Amino acid sequence: MIATRLTHEWTVRYPLVCAPMLGVSGGKLAAAVHRGGGLGFIAVGPINDGDWLAHEAQTVPTGTPFGVGLIAWDLLRRPELLDQVIRVQPSVISISFGSVAPYVKKIHEHGIRIVTQVNTVDEGLKAQDEGVDAVVVQGCEAGGHTGRAPLWPVLQALVGQIEVPLLAAGGIATPQGVAAALMGGADGVWVGTRFMASYESLLPESVIHRICQAGTTTTILTSLFDNALNVPWPARYPGRVLPNIFTDQWLNRPLTDQASTQLQEGITNKDPELMPVYAGMGVGFVTHRERAADIVRDLMEGACTWWKTRQTLFTVGE
Ligand SMILES: Cc1cc2nc3c(=O)[nH]c(=O)nc-3n(C[C@H](O)[C@H](O)[C@H](O)COP(=O)(O)O)c2cc1C
């Protein structure tokens, strides 16, 4: 058992959040993560809408707490989304990649917690001032869109400065990673990539196969796919992806219509060599399909065991 103030405040067994991942996290994954003892999220972004969310939320058994993850610049373009999110009654809303300030009061008025991912020390302090209930430090080891600073420098700087619970994200994919983050000052971990190949993931089989074959920490941080698809991600949030034929071909060349056509076809055909496969630096630890609840238990019970083993190796005293 590992209890932190996050487990007390959020009434979850383990201080583990399965991160919102667009195209991966729906109601089934959120429910399964909670069965395993963590908190799951449903991810909403430019590829889905409030109706989709309502449908996914219905698959979560009544009484099971879950979060909804939003993307700040997407919410700015369609502010009505927030009411649709509030209607499905999540226990937590995360709004990342932009300011949360316009939303804190309204979310709190509905008795819902608000959290945000931050990529720099200044962003962490600003989020705290804006009134979030937890700050997630997202290191650039993370899969999907992220900043440019690694987890440890930002986490170390914010420990002791953030009064609300602090979570660590980016590259955490093993019990050792969980134990290190908690020992380093985080109140909880926010894990994405490790759940990508779970049975409850929404990803197509072809992409899951590619993830399980990656066998590496080699990923690329790039805005290539956003540029080729004309998705208005701010340039300060590149995406961490697996290298593939498309990146080999277009990374260092001006994009042409041929690139857009190739990419669209790749997405339509769910071809992992031509579409973006977002994944974090911990992707090499994902080798086979697993149930999400088993992943939660493996990470958290494994962290306890690891901790106890390591303790016997240290002598701490005067
Ligand atoms: C495939 C994928 C999609 C993601 N989509 C979102 C998203 O929609 N919203 C969000 O806030 N974060 C998103 N993220 C980032 C995660 O919330 C989290 O920061 C990241 O997964 C943590 O790093 P890890 O993948 O190394 O565990 C995504 C990550 C991945 C891997």
PDBQT file of the ligand as one rigid body, heavy atoms in Angstrom, charges set to zero:
ROOT
HETATM    1  C1  LIG A 401      -0.854   9.045 -27.175  1.00  0.00    +0.000 C 
HETATM    2  C2  LIG A 401      -0.862  10.185 -26.205  1.00  0.00    +0.000 A 
HETATM    3  C3  LIG A 401      -1.878  11.122 -26.270  1.00  0.00    +0.000 A 
HETATM    4  C4  LIG A 401      -1.909  12.193 -25.340  1.00  0.00    +0.000 A 
HETATM    5  N1  LIG A 401      -2.971  13.051 -25.380  1.00  0.00    +0.000 NA
HETATM    6  C5  LIG A 401      -3.100  13.973 -24.385  1.00  0.00    +0.000 A 
HETATM    7  C6  LIG A 401      -4.280  14.759 -24.284  1.00  0.00    +0.000 A 
HETATM    8  O1  LIG A 401      -5.207  14.634 -25.071  1.00  0.00    +0.000 OA
HETATM    9  N2  LIG A 401      -4.363  15.671 -23.280  1.00  0.00    +0.000 N 
HETATM   10  C7  LIG A 401      -3.365  15.825 -22.371  1.00  0.00    +0.000 A 
HETATM   11  O2  LIG A 401      -3.506  16.650 -21.478  1.00  0.00    +0.000 OA
HETATM   12  N3  LIG A 401      -2.232  15.095 -22.440  1.00  0.00    +0.000 NA
HETATM   13  C8  LIG A 401      -2.082  14.165 -23.410  1.00  0.00    +0.000 A 
HETATM   14  N4  LIG A 401      -0.965  13.372 -23.454  1.00  0.00    +0.000 N 
HETATM   15  C9  LIG A 401       0.096  13.568 -22.449  1.00  0.00    +0.000 C 
HETATM   16  C10 LIG A 401      -0.232  12.795 -21.178  1.00  0.00    +0.000 C 
HETATM   17  O3  LIG A 401      -1.239  13.481 -20.458  1.00  0.00    +0.000 OA
HETATM   18  C11 LIG A 401       0.998  12.643 -20.248  1.00  0.00    +0.000 C 
HETATM   19  O4  LIG A 401       1.594  13.875 -20.017  1.00  0.00    +0.000 OA
HETATM   20  C12 LIG A 401       2.056  11.692 -20.782  1.00  0.00    +0.000 C 
HETATM   21  O5  LIG A 401       1.484  10.546 -21.324  1.00  0.00    +0.000 OA
HETATM   22  C13 LIG A 401       3.009  11.310 -19.648  1.00  0.00    +0.000 C 
HETATM   23  O6  LIG A 401       4.187  10.776 -20.137  1.00  0.00    +0.000 OA
HETATM   24  P1  LIG A 401       4.376   9.215 -20.522  1.00  0.00    +0.000 P 
HETATM   25  O7  LIG A 401       3.593   9.025 -21.775  1.00  0.00    +0.000 OA
HETATM   26  O8  LIG A 401       5.842   9.088 -20.730  1.00  0.00    +0.000 OA
HETATM   27  O9  LIG A 401       3.862   8.389 -19.386  1.00  0.00    +0.000 OA
HETATM   28  C14 LIG A 401      -0.900  12.309 -24.360  1.00  0.00    +0.000 A 
HETATM   29  C15 LIG A 401       0.113  11.354 -24.311  1.00  0.00    +0.000 A 
HETATM   30  C16 LIG A 401       0.137  10.286 -25.202  1.00  0.00    +0.000 A 
HETATM   31  C17 LIG A 401       1.215   9.249 -25.077  1.00  0.00    +0.000 C 
ENDROOT
TORSDOF 0
